[in-house]
Amino acid sequence: MARKLKVFLSYSHEDENMKNILDKNLVMLKRSDKIDVWQDRAIKAGEVWDEQIRRELEAADIILLLISVDFNNSQYIWNKELKTAMERHERGEARVIPIILRTCEWSEMPYAKLQALPTNAKPISSFTDTDVAYTEVAKGIRMLVDHMLST
């Protein structure tokens, strides 16, 4: 059986609805057994959530940063998830992709140097038809997954 890539979703809980829609748009990659997607709602009762997040983040092949003002404002994301994600990206251990959910200022954030989705870093929320934006993001992720699995 071919290797599956592990995808970690880093997001603010204020963006949970948009995270859920993005996750649905990754169904083709999931059903074709190319990826497993993990997010903190998978933490089971009784598990130490901080440890589980750290383990999953360290194991991820792809880390999706779901960008919004709430993401940028989260101390936990800033101090734990973003720091680890960027360090792993710099070492070539994982690929980090900023997904711009909502309009916000992010030009000085550590992830600003990375190619973001959707194209031209246009926020998903600014699309007239957000299905177009989510599809574009899913296609961009699929292209990366296919590239990573072929090398």
C-alpha positions, 0 to 999 in steps of 0.5 A: 500500500502506498504511503499516506501523507499526514495533514495537520490543520492549524486554525482558530476555533472562531474559524471552525465552520470554514475549517469544516468546509475546507476539510470536506473539500479534501474528500477526493484526496482522503478517498484516494488514500493519499492523505489523512487529515488531523485537527484538534477535534479528533482529541479523545476524552481523557487525552492530554490535548497539548501533548496530542497536538504536539505529536500530530504536528511533529508527525505531519507531512503538510501543515495547513495554516488557516489564516484569519485575524483570530488565527493571528491573535491566538497565543497558543497558535503563535507560541506552539503551533506556528513556531513548530510548523515554521521550524519544521518547514525550514528544516525540510521536514514538512510543507507549510501552506497558508490558506487565507480564510478571511481578510486580515493583516499578515504581511509581517507574519513568519508565514508571509514568505510562503506561497499561499492559497487561494491564488494571489492570497485572495481570502476565501471569504472575499469570493462571490462564490466560496465554492470556487475558492475552496475548490481552488485550494483543494486543487493546490493541495492535491498538486502538492500531495501528488508531487510529494508522493511522486518523489 
